[in-house]
Amino acid sequence: MRTGVLINNYNNVRWLRECVDSALSQSLPPDEVIVYDDGSTDASLEILRGYGARIRLISGTHVAGRTGIAAQCNAVAAAFSVSRAEHLYLLDGDDKFLPDKIAAYETAWAEKPGAMLVQAPMILVDDAGTALKDNYEKNKHRADYRRATYAQQDTDFYYPTSALAFHRDYLSRELPLDDSILRDAPVDARLRPGAAFFGAVLTLEECHSWWRQRAGSISSEPGQRDPLRATRLRNRVFNDFARRHGFRPIRLGLNLRFYKQIARRIMPDWVSAPFVRNPEGQR
Protein backbone atom coordinates (compact mmCIF):
# COMPACT_ATOMS: atom_id res chain seq x y z
CA MET A 1 0.00 0.00 0.00
CA ARG A 2 1.22 3.46 -0.89
CA THR A 3 -1.02 5.89 1.05
CA GLY A 4 -3.01 5.69 4.25
CA VAL A 5 -5.01 8.20 6.30
CA LEU A 6 -5.00 7.91 10.09
CA ILE A 7 -7.99 9.71 11.62
CA ASN A 8 -8.29 10.25 15.36
CA ASN A 9 -11.74 11.05 16.75
CA TYR A 10 -13.49 11.78 20.02
CA ASN A 11 -16.98 13.32 20.05
CA ASN A 12 -16.58 15.16 16.75
CA VAL A 13 -19.99 14.19 15.43
CA ARG A 14 -20.69 17.67 14.03
CA TRP A 15 -17.74 17.49 11.64
CA LEU A 16 -16.88 13.79 11.42
CA ARG A 17 -18.73 12.88 8.24
CA GLU A 18 -17.13 15.79 6.38
CA CYS A 19 -13.75 14.73 7.73
CA VAL A 20 -14.00 11.08 6.64
CA ASP A 21 -15.58 11.97 3.29
CA SER A 22 -12.68 14.32 2.57
CA ALA A 23 -10.25 11.42 2.91
CA LEU A 24 -12.32 8.97 0.87
CA SER A 25 -13.06 11.40 -1.98
CA GLN A 26 -9.50 12.42 -2.80
CA SER A 27 -8.61 12.87 -6.46
CA LEU A 28 -5.93 10.26 -5.72
CA PRO A 29 -7.80 7.94 -3.32
CA PRO A 30 -5.86 6.57 -0.34
CA ASP A 31 -5.22 2.84 -0.16
CA GLU A 32 -6.48 2.70 3.42
CA VAL A 33 -8.40 4.92 5.83
CA ILE A 34 -8.13 3.97 9.50
CA VAL A 35 -10.24 5.71 12.13
CA TYR A 36 -9.51 5.35 15.82
CA ASP A 37 -12.46 6.42 17.97
CA ASP A 38 -11.60 7.07 21.62
CA GLY A 39 -14.90 5.87 23.08
CA SER A 40 -17.09 8.71 21.83
CA THR A 41 -20.33 9.33 23.70
CA ASP A 42 -22.02 11.17 20.84
CA ALA A 43 -23.20 9.59 17.56
CA SER A 44 -19.68 9.28 16.13
CA LEU A 45 -19.63 5.48 16.15
CA GLU A 46 -22.96 5.30 14.37
CA ILE A 47 -21.58 7.49 11.60
CA LEU A 48 -18.34 5.56 11.38
CA ARG A 49 -20.02 2.16 11.24
CA GLY A 50 -22.09 3.42 8.34
CA TYR A 51 -18.97 3.49 6.16
CA GLY A 52 -18.65 -0.28 6.34
CA ALA A 53 -15.60 -1.68 4.61
CA ARG A 54 -14.62 1.71 3.17
CA ILE A 55 -12.75 2.43 6.40
CA ARG A 56 -11.11 0.38 9.11
CA LEU A 57 -12.68 1.36 12.42
CA ILE A 58 -10.94 0.86 15.75
CA SER A 59 -13.38 1.38 18.57
CA GLY A 60 -11.34 2.32 21.61
CA THR A 61 -12.23 2.91 25.23
CA HIS A 62 -12.24 6.39 26.68
CA VAL A 63 -10.05 6.52 29.80
CA ALA A 64 -11.45 8.81 32.49
CA GLY A 65 -8.96 11.45 33.54
CA ARG A 66 -6.75 11.02 30.48
CA THR A 67 -6.03 14.33 28.79
CA GLY A 68 -6.99 15.04 25.21
CA ILE A 69 -3.29 15.21 24.39
CA ALA A 70 -2.64 11.73 25.76
CA ALA A 71 -5.74 10.33 24.06
CA GLN A 72 -4.67 11.72 20.69
CA CYS A 73 -1.17 10.27 21.05
CA ASN A 74 -2.69 6.88 21.82
CA ALA A 75 -5.13 7.14 18.90
CA VAL A 76 -2.43 7.87 16.33
CA ALA A 77 -0.23 5.05 17.62
CA ALA A 78 -3.12 2.57 17.63
CA ALA A 79 -4.16 3.47 14.08
CA PHE A 80 -0.57 3.23 12.88
CA SER A 81 -0.13 -0.19 14.47
CA VAL A 82 -2.69 -1.74 12.09
CA SER A 83 -1.74 0.29 9.01
CA ARG A 84 0.27 -1.00 6.08
CA ALA A 85 0.79 2.07 3.92
CA GLU A 86 4.17 3.63 3.19
CA HIS A 87 2.96 7.23 3.51
CA LEU A 88 0.70 8.01 6.49
CA TYR A 89 -1.46 11.13 6.50
CA LEU A 90 -2.64 12.37 9.90
CA LEU A 91 -6.13 13.86 10.22
CA ASP A 92 -8.02 15.11 13.28
CA GLY A 93 -11.71 14.20 13.37
CA ASP A 94 -12.82 17.84 13.20
CA ASP A 95 -10.57 18.83 10.27
CA LYS A 96 -10.64 17.86 6.60
CA PHE A 97 -8.49 17.46 3.51
CA LEU A 98 -8.97 19.45 0.33
CA PRO A 99 -9.63 17.19 -2.69
CA ASP A 100 -6.13 17.24 -4.18
CA LYS A 101 -4.13 16.89 -0.99
CA ILE A 102 -2.85 13.35 -1.40
CA ALA A 103 -2.11 13.92 -5.09
CA ALA A 104 -0.08 17.04 -4.29
CA TYR A 105 1.85 15.39 -1.47
CA GLU A 106 2.56 12.27 -3.54
CA THR A 107 3.88 14.44 -6.37
CA ALA A 108 6.32 15.98 -3.92
CA TRP A 109 7.29 12.55 -2.60
CA ALA A 110 7.89 11.27 -6.13
CA GLU A 111 10.55 13.96 -6.58
CA LYS A 112 12.25 13.05 -3.29
CA PRO A 113 11.25 9.48 -2.31
CA GLY A 114 13.44 9.45 0.79
CA ALA A 115 11.59 12.30 2.48
CA MET A 116 10.34 11.51 5.98
CA LEU A 117 7.76 14.30 6.26
CA VAL A 118 5.63 16.30 3.85
CA GLN A 119 3.60 19.25 5.14
CA ALA A 120 1.76 22.35 3.94
CA PRO A 121 -0.02 25.36 5.44
CA MET A 122 -3.73 25.04 6.23
CA ILE A 123 -6.88 27.13 5.94
CA LEU A 124 -8.19 28.08 9.37
CA VAL A 125 -11.98 27.74 9.62
CA ASP A 126 -14.51 28.27 12.41
CA ASP A 127 -17.08 25.84 13.82
CA ALA A 128 -19.34 26.32 10.82
CA GLY A 129 -16.58 25.89 8.25
CA THR A 130 -16.24 29.57 7.38
CA ALA A 131 -12.71 30.33 6.24
CA LEU A 132 -10.88 32.78 8.52
CA LYS A 133 -7.38 32.91 7.03
CA ASP A 134 -4.50 30.58 6.22
CA ASN A 135 -1.69 29.84 8.66
CA TYR A 136 1.20 30.22 6.22
CA GLU A 137 4.43 31.14 8.02
CA LYS A 138 7.63 31.86 6.13
CA ASN A 139 9.70 30.49 9.00
CA LYS A 140 8.20 27.04 8.42
CA HIS A 141 9.47 26.83 4.82
CA ARG A 142 13.11 25.75 4.91
CA ALA A 143 15.59 24.15 2.56
CA ASP A 144 17.34 22.25 5.36
CA TYR A 145 15.36 21.67 8.56
CA ARG A 146 18.15 19.90 10.38
CA ARG A 147 20.50 22.83 9.83
CA ALA A 148 17.78 25.29 10.84
CA THR A 149 17.23 23.39 14.11
CA TYR A 150 20.78 24.06 15.25
CA ALA A 151 21.03 27.53 13.70
CA GLN A 152 17.99 28.74 15.66
CA GLN A 153 18.31 26.29 18.58
CA ASP A 154 14.59 25.67 18.07
CA THR A 155 12.19 23.50 16.05
CA ASP A 156 9.35 25.92 15.28
CA PHE A 157 9.31 24.99 11.60
CA TYR A 158 6.28 22.71 11.36
CA TYR A 159 2.54 22.88 10.80
CA PRO A 160 -0.06 21.14 13.05
CA THR A 161 -1.38 17.58 12.93
CA SER A 162 -3.72 17.58 9.92
CA ALA A 163 -1.02 19.16 7.75
CA LEU A 164 1.42 16.29 8.29
CA ALA A 165 2.19 13.12 6.32
CA PHE A 166 5.02 10.87 7.50
CA HIS A 167 7.01 8.09 5.91
CA ARG A 168 6.39 4.74 7.53
CA ASP A 169 10.10 4.27 8.24
CA TYR A 170 10.11 7.30 10.53
CA LEU A 171 6.89 6.52 12.38
CA SER A 172 8.15 2.99 12.99
CA ARG A 173 11.06 4.52 14.92
CA GLU A 174 8.90 6.83 17.05
CA LEU A 175 5.60 5.04 17.71
CA PRO A 176 4.21 4.18 20.15
CA LEU A 177 5.16 7.25 22.20
CA ASP A 178 6.30 6.83 25.79
CA ASP A 179 3.36 8.17 27.79
CA SER A 180 5.40 8.38 30.98
CA ILE A 181 7.18 11.52 29.74
CA LEU A 182 6.24 14.72 27.89
CA ARG A 183 2.60 14.30 28.83
CA ASP A 184 1.87 17.92 27.95
CA ALA A 185 3.20 17.57 24.39
CA PRO A 186 0.65 16.91 21.60
CA VAL A 187 1.34 14.16 19.08
CA ASP A 188 2.35 16.58 16.32
CA ALA A 189 4.85 18.35 18.59
CA ARG A 190 6.43 15.02 19.50
CA LEU A 191 6.63 13.57 16.00
CA ARG A 192 7.61 16.52 13.82
CA PRO A 193 11.09 17.69 14.87
CA GLY A 194 12.93 14.40 14.44
CA ALA A 195 11.86 13.70 10.87
CA ALA A 196 14.60 15.90 9.39
CA PHE A 197 17.26 13.78 11.07
CA PHE A 198 16.36 10.68 9.06
CA GLY A 199 15.46 12.24 5.69
CA ALA A 200 14.19 15.36 3.99
CA VAL A 201 11.23 17.48 5.07
CA LEU A 202 9.20 18.84 2.16
CA THR A 203 6.92 21.85 2.65
CA LEU A 204 4.41 22.81 -0.02
CA GLU A 205 3.39 26.42 -0.62
CA GLU A 206 -0.36 25.95 -1.07
CA CYS A 207 -2.94 24.98 1.56
CA HIS A 208 -4.30 21.44 1.32
CA SER A 209 -6.27 21.05 4.58
CA TRP A 210 -8.77 22.76 6.84
CA TRP A 211 -7.83 23.33 10.48
CA ARG A 212 -10.86 24.01 12.62
CA GLN A 213 -10.57 26.71 15.28
CA ARG A 214 -13.05 25.92 18.03
CA ALA A 215 -13.53 25.72 21.77
CA GLY A 216 -12.84 22.28 23.20
CA SER A 217 -10.08 21.29 20.78
CA ILE A 218 -6.63 20.24 21.97
CA SER A 219 -5.07 23.43 20.63
CA SER A 220 -7.49 25.46 22.78
CA GLU A 221 -6.56 23.71 26.03
CA PRO A 222 -5.03 25.94 28.74
CA GLY A 223 -1.48 26.97 27.93
CA GLN A 224 -1.36 25.49 24.43
CA ARG A 225 -1.14 28.91 22.77
CA ASP A 226 1.32 30.46 25.20
CA PRO A 227 4.40 31.26 23.06
CA LEU A 228 6.89 31.09 25.93
CA ARG A 229 5.52 27.74 27.11
CA ALA A 230 5.57 26.42 23.54
CA THR A 231 9.25 27.31 23.12
CA ARG A 232 10.18 25.50 26.32
CA LEU A 233 8.11 22.50 25.29
CA ARG A 234 9.76 22.29 21.86
CA ASN A 235 13.14 22.33 23.58
CA ARG A 236 12.18 19.45 25.88
CA VAL A 237 10.66 17.40 23.06
CA PHE A 238 13.64 17.75 20.75
CA ASN A 239 16.18 17.01 23.46
CA ASP A 240 14.30 13.85 24.41
CA PHE A 241 14.48 12.81 20.74
CA ALA A 242 18.18 13.74 20.56
CA ARG A 243 18.95 11.74 23.70
CA ARG A 244 17.20 8.62 22.37
CA HIS A 245 18.89 8.72 18.98
CA GLY A 246 22.33 10.13 19.80
CA PHE A 247 22.00 13.56 18.21
CA ARG A 248 23.31 16.83 19.58
CA PRO A 249 20.76 18.60 21.83
CA ILE A 250 19.67 22.21 21.47
CA ARG A 251 20.07 24.81 24.20
CA LEU A 252 17.27 27.08 25.31
CA GLY A 253 19.85 29.64 26.43
CA LEU A 254 21.00 30.07 22.81
CA ASN A 255 17.49 30.53 21.43
CA LEU A 256 17.05 34.22 20.51
CA ARG A 257 13.28 33.87 20.22
CA PHE A 258 13.11 32.67 23.83
CA TYR A 259 14.61 35.96 25.06
CA LYS A 260 12.33 37.97 22.80
CA GLN A 261 9.33 36.18 24.26
CA ILE A 262 10.54 36.89 27.81
CA ALA A 263 10.91 40.57 26.90
CA ARG A 264 7.40 40.64 25.53
CA ARG A 265 6.09 38.97 28.69
CA ILE A 266 7.70 41.27 31.23
CA MET A 267 7.83 44.60 29.37
CA PRO A 268 5.01 46.89 28.31
CA ASP A 269 4.23 46.67 24.61
CA TRP A 270 5.65 50.10 23.92
CA VAL A 271 9.04 48.93 25.26
CA SER A 272 9.20 45.36 23.96
CA ALA A 273 7.62 45.76 20.51
CA PRO A 274 10.69 47.25 18.75
CA PHE A 275 12.86 44.41 20.05
CA VAL A 276 10.66 41.35 19.62
CA ARG A 277 9.46 41.82 16.08
CA ASN A 278 11.72 39.94 13.68
CA PRO A 279 12.08 40.81 9.96
CA GLU A 280 9.40 38.29 9.02
CA GLY A 281 6.86 39.81 11.40
CA GLN A 282 6.63 36.67 13.52
CA ARG A 283 6.83 36.41 17.29
SULMOJO-V705887 format. One record per pair of residues at least 24 apart in sequence whose C-alpha atoms are under 10 Angstrom apart, sorted by the first residue. I is the first residue (numbers start at 1). J is the second residue. If there is no record, write none. Layout:
BEGIN
I&J + I&J
END
This chain:
BEGIN
1&30 + 1&31 + 1&32 + 1&83 + 1&84 + 1&85 + 1&86 + 1&87 + 2&30 + 2&31 + 2&32 + 2&84 + 2&85 + 2&86 + 2&87 + 2&88 + 2&106 + 2&168 + 3&28 + 3&29 + 3&30 + 3&31 + 3&32 + 3&33 + 3&83 + 3&84 + 3&85 + 3&86 + 3&87 + 3&88 + 3&89 + 3&102 + 3&106 + 3&165 + 3&167 + 3&168 + 4&29 + 4&30 + 4&31 + 4&32 + 4&33 + 4&34 + 4&80 + 4&83 + 4&84 + 4&85 + 4&86 + 4&87 + 4&88 + 4&89 + 4&90 + 4&102 + 4&165 + 5&30 + 5&31 + 5&32 + 5&33 + 5&34 + 5&35 + 5&55 + 5&79 + 5&80 + 5&83 + 5&85 + 5&87 + 5&88 + 5&89 + 5&90 + 5&91 + 5&102 + 5&165 + 6&32 + 6&33 + 6&34 + 6&35 + 6&36 + 6&56 + 6&75 + 6&76 + 6&77 + 6&78 + 6&79 + 6&80 + 6&83 + 6&88 + 6&89 + 6&90 + 6&91 + 6&92 + 6&93 + 6&162 + 6&165 + 7&33 + 7&34 + 7&35 + 7&36 + 7&37 + 7&57 + 7&72 + 7&75 + 7&76 + 7&79 + 7&80 + 7&89 + 7&90 + 7&91 + 7&92 + 7&93 + 7&94 + 7&95 + 7&96 + 7&162 + 8&34 + 8&35 + 8&36 + 8&37 + 8&38 + 8&58 + 8&71 + 8&72 + 8&73 + 8&74 + 8&75 + 8&76 + 8&77 + 8&78 + 8&79 + 8&90 + 8&91 + 8&92 + 8&93 + 8&94 + 9&35 + 9&36 + 9&37 + 9&38 + 9&39 + 9&40 + 9&44 + 9&45 + 9&59 + 9&60 + 9&71 + 9&72 + 9&75 + 9&76 + 9&91 + 9&92 + 9&93 + 9&94 + 10&36 + 10&37 + 10&38 + 10&39 + 10&40 + 10&41 + 10&42 + 10&44 + 10&45 + 10&60 + 10&62 + 10&68 + 10&71 + 10&72 + 10&75 + 10&92 + 10&93 + 10&94 + 11&37 + 11&38 + 11&39 + 11&40 + 11&41 + 11&42 + 11&43 + 11&44 + 11&45 + 11&93 + 11&94 + 12&37 + 12&40 + 12&41 + 12&42 + 12&43 + 12&44 + 12&92 + 12&93 + 12&94 + 12&95 + 12&217 + 13&40 + 13&41 + 13&42 + 13&43 + 13&44 + 13&45 + 13&46 + 13&47 + 13&48 + 13&93 + 13&94 + 14&42 + 14&43 + 14&44 + 14&93 + 14&94 + 14&127 + 14&128 + 15&44 + 15&93 + 15&94 + 15&95 + 15&96 + 15&127 + 15&128 + 15&129 + 15&212 + 16&43 + 16&44 + 16&45 + 16&47 + 16&48 + 16&92 + 16&93 + 16&94 + 16&95 + 16&96 + 17&44 + 17&47 + 17&48 + 17&51 + 17&93 + 17&94 + 17&96 + 18&93 + 18&94 + 18&95 + 18&96 + 18&97 + 19&91 + 19&92 + 19&93 + 19&94 + 19&95 + 19&96 + 19&97 + 19&98 + 19&210 + 20&47 + 20&48 + 20&51 + 20&55 + 20&91 + 20&92 + 20&93 + 20&94 + 20&95 + 20&96 + 20&97 + 21&51 + 21&96 + 21&97 + 21&99 + 22&95 + 22&96 + 22&97 + 22&98 + 22&99 + 22&100 + 22&101 + 22&209 + 23&55 + 23&89 + 23&91 + 23&96 + 23&97 + 23&98 + 23&99 + 23&101 + 23&102 + 24&54 + 24&55 + 24&97 + 24&99 + 25&97 + 25&98 + 25&99 + 25&100 + 26&97 + 26&98 + 26&99 + 26&100 + 26&101 + 26&102 + 26&103 + 27&98 + 27&99 + 27&100 + 27&101 + 27&102 + 27&103 + 27&104 + 28&99 + 28&100 + 28&101 + 28&102 + 28&103 + 28&104 + 28&106 + 29&99 + 29&100 + 29&101 + 29&102 + 29&103 + 30&85 + 30&87 + 30&88 + 30&89 + 30&102 + 30&103 + 31&55 + 31&84 + 31&85 + 31&87 + 32&56 + 32&83 + 32&84 + 32&85 + 32&88 + 33&57 + 33&79 + 33&83 + 33&85 + 33&88 + 33&89 + 34&58 + 34&76 + 34&78 + 34&79 + 34&80 + 34&82 + 34&83 + 35&59 + 35&75 + 35&76 + 35&78 + 35&79 + 35&91 + 35&92 + 35&93 + 36&60 + 36&72 + 36&74 + 36&75 + 36&76 + 36&77 + 36&78 + 36&79 + 36&80 + 36&93 + 37&61 + 37&62 + 37&71 + 37&72 + 37&75 + 37&79 + 37&93 + 38&62 + 38&63 + 38&68 + 38&71 + 38&72 + 38&74 + 38&75 + 39&63 + 44&93 + 56&82 + 56&83 + 58&82 + 67&183 + 67&184 + 67&218 + 67&221 + 68&184 + 68&186 + 68&216 + 68&217 + 68&218 + 68&219 + 68&221 + 69&183 + 69&184 + 69&185 + 69&186 + 69&187 + 69&188 + 69&217 + 69&218 + 69&219 + 69&221 + 70&177 + 70&179 + 70&182 + 70&183 + 70&184 + 70&185 + 70&186 + 70&187 + 71&186 + 71&187 + 72&186 + 72&187 + 72&188 + 72&218 + 73&175 + 73&176 + 73&177 + 73&178 + 73&179 + 73&183 + 73&185 + 73&186 + 73&187 + 73&188 + 73&190 + 73&191 + 74&175 + 74&176 + 74&177 + 74&178 + 74&179 + 74&187 + 75&176 + 75&187 + 76&175 + 76&176 + 76&177 + 76&187 + 76&188 + 77&171 + 77&172 + 77&174 + 77&175 + 77&176 + 77&177 + 77&187 + 78&175 + 78&176 + 80&168 + 80&171 + 80&172 + 80&175 + 80&176 + 81&171 + 81&172 + 81&175 + 81&176 + 83&168 + 84&168 + 85&167 + 85&168 + 86&166 + 86&167 + 86&168 + 86&169 + 87&116 + 87&117 + 87&118 + 87&165 + 87&166 + 87&167 + 87&168 + 87&169 + 87&171 + 88&117 + 88&164 + 88&165 + 88&166 + 88&167 + 88&168 + 88&171 + 89&117 + 89&118 + 89&119 + 89&161 + 89&162 + 89&163 + 89&164 + 89&165 + 89&166 + 89&167 + 90&160 + 90&161 + 90&162 + 90&163 + 90&164 + 90&165 + 90&166 + 90&188 + 91&160 + 91&161 + 91&162 + 91&163 + 91&164 + 91&165 + 91&209 + 91&210 + 91&211 + 92&160 + 92&161 + 92&162 + 92&163 + 92&211 + 92&212 + 92&217 + 93&162 + 93&212 + 94&127 + 94&162 + 94&210 + 94&211 + 94&212 + 94&213 + 94&214 + 94&217 + 95&124 + 95&125 + 95&129 + 95&161 + 95&162 + 95&163 + 95&209 + 95&210 + 95&211 + 95&212 + 95&213 + 96&122 + 96&162 + 96&163 + 96&208 + 96&209 + 96&210 + 96&211 + 96&212 + 97&122 + 97&162 + 97&163 + 97&207 + 97&208 + 97&209 + 97&210 + 97&211 + 98&122 + 98&123 + 98&207 + 98&208 + 98&209 + 98&210 + 99&208 + 99&209 + 100&208 + 100&209 + 101&163 + 101&206 + 101&207 + 101&208 + 101&209 + 102&165 + 102&208 + 104&204 + 104&206 + 104&208 + 105&164 + 105&165 + 105&202 + 105&203 + 105&204 + 105&208 + 106&165 + 108&202 + 108&203 + 108&204 + 109&167 + 109&200 + 109&201 + 109&202 + 112&199 + 112&200 + 112&201 + 112&202 + 113&167 + 113&199 + 113&200 + 114&167 + 114&169 + 114&198 + 114&199 + 114&200 + 114&201 + 115&166 + 115&167 + 115&169 + 115&170 + 115&195 + 115&196 + 115&198 + 115&199 + 115&200 + 115&201 + 115&202 + 116&165 + 116&166 + 116&167 + 116&168 + 116&169 + 116&170 + 116&171 + 116&192 + 116&194 + 116&195 + 116&196 + 116&197 + 116&198 + 116&199 + 116&200 + 116&201 + 116&202 + 117&158 + 117&164 + 117&165 + 117&166 + 117&167 + 117&168 + 117&170 + 117&171 + 117&191 + 117&192 + 117&193 + 117&194 + 117&195 + 117&196 + 117&198 + 117&199 + 117&200 + 117&201 + 117&202 + 117&203 + 118&158 + 118&163 + 118&164 + 118&165 + 118&166 + 118&167 + 118&195 + 118&200 + 118&201 + 118&202 + 118&203 + 118&204 + 119&158 + 119&159 + 119&160 + 119&161 + 119&162 + 119&163 + 119&164 + 119&165 + 119&166 + 119&192 + 119&201 + 119&202 + 119&203 + 119&204 + 119&205 + 119&206 + 119&207 + 119&208 + 120&158 + 120&159 + 120&160 + 120&162 + 120&163 + 120&164 + 120&165 + 120&202 + 120&203 + 120&204 + 120&205 + 120&206 + 120&207 + 120&208 + 120&209 + 121&158 + 121&159 + 121&160 + 121&162 + 121&163 + 121&164 + 121&203 + 121&204 + 121&205 + 121&206 + 121&207 + 121&208 + 121&209 + 121&210 + 121&211 + 122&159 + 122&160 + 122&162 + 122&163 + 122&205 + 122&206 + 122&207 + 122&208 + 122&209 + 122&210 + 122&211 + 122&212 + 123&206 + 123&207 + 123&208 + 123&209 + 123&210 + 123&211 + 123&212 + 124&207 + 124&209 + 124&210 + 124&211 + 124&212 + 124&213 + 125&210 + 125&211 + 125&212 + 125&213 + 125&214 + 126&210 + 126&211 + 126&212 + 126&213 + 126&214 + 126&215 + 127&212 + 127&213 + 127&214 + 127&215 + 128&212 + 128&213 + 128&214 + 129&210 + 129&211 + 129&212 + 129&213 + 130&212 + 131&210 + 131&211 + 131&212 + 131&213 + 132&212 + 132&213 + 134&206 + 134&207 + 134&209 + 134&210 + 134&211 + 135&159 + 135&160 + 135&207 + 135&211 + 136&205 + 136&206 + 136&207 + 137&205 + 137&280 + 137&281 + 137&282 + 138&205 + 138&280 + 138&281 + 138&282 + 139&280 + 139&282 + 140&203 + 141&201 + 141&202 + 141&203 + 141&204 + 141&205 + 142&201 + 142&202 + 142&203 + 143&200 + 143&201 + 143&202 + 143&203 + 144&196 + 144&200 + 144&201 + 144&202 + 145&193 + 145&194 + 145&195 + 145&196 + 145&197 + 145&199 + 145&200 + 145&201 + 145&202 + 146&193 + 146&194 + 146&195 + 146&196 + 146&197 + 146&198 + 146&199 + 146&200 + 146&201 + 147&196 + 147&197 + 149&193 + 149&194 + 149&196 + 149&238 + 149&249 + 149&250 + 150&248 + 150&249 + 150&250 + 150&251 + 150&254 + 150&255 + 151&250 + 151&254 + 151&255 + 152&250 + 152&251 + 152&252 + 152&254 + 152&255 + 152&256 + 152&257 + 153&234 + 153&235 + 153&238 + 153&249 + 153&250 + 153&251 + 153&252 + 153&253 + 153&254 + 153&255 + 153&256 + 153&257 + 153&258 + 154&193 + 154&231 + 154&232 + 154&234 + 154&235 + 154&238 + 154&250 + 154&251 + 154&252 + 154&254 + 154&255 + 154&256 + 154&257 + 154&258 + 155&189 + 155&192 + 155&193 + 155&194 + 155&231 + 155&234 + 155&235 + 155&237 + 155&238 + 155&250 + 156&189 + 156&192 + 156&193 + 156&230 + 156&231 + 156&234 + 156&235 + 157&192 + 157&193 + 157&203 + 158&188 + 158&189 + 158&192 + 158&193 + 158&201 + 158&203 + 159&188 + 159&189 + 159&192 + 159&203 + 160&186 + 160&187 + 160&188 + 160&189 + 160&192 + 160&211 + 160&219 + 161&186 + 161&187 + 161&188 + 161&189 + 161&191 + 161&192 + 161&211 + 162&188 + 162&208 + 162&209 + 162&210 + 162&211 + 162&212 + 163&188 + 163&203 + 163&207 + 163&208 + 163&209 + 163&210 + 163&211 + 164&188 + 164&191 + 164&192 + 164&203 + 164&209 + 165&192 + 165&202 + 166&191 + 166&192 + 166&195 + 166&201 + 167&195 + 167&199 + 169&195 + 169&198 + 169&199 + 170&194 + 170&195 + 170&196 + 170&197 + 170&198 + 170&199 + 171&195 + 173&245 + 174&241 + 181&237 + 181&240 + 182&233 + 182&236 + 182&237 + 182&240 + 184&223 + 184&224 + 184&233 + 185&224 + 185&230 + 185&233 + 185&234 + 185&236 + 185&237 + 186&218 + 186&219 + 186&224 + 189&230 + 189&233 + 189&234 + 189&237 + 189&238 + 190&233 + 190&234 + 190&236 + 190&237 + 190&238 + 190&240 + 190&241 + 191&237 + 191&238 + 191&241 + 192&237 + 192&238 + 193&234 + 193&237 + 193&238 + 193&241 + 193&242 + 194&237 + 194&238 + 194&239 + 194&241 + 194&242 + 194&245 + 194&247 + 197&242 + 197&245 + 197&247 + 226&261 + 227&257 + 227&258 + 227&261 + 227&262 + 227&265 + 227&283 + 228&257 + 228&258 + 228&259 + 228&260 + 228&261 + 228&262 + 228&264 + 228&265 + 229&258 + 229&261 + 230&258 + 231&255 + 231&257 + 231&258 + 231&261 + 232&258 + 257&282 + 257&283 + 258&283
END
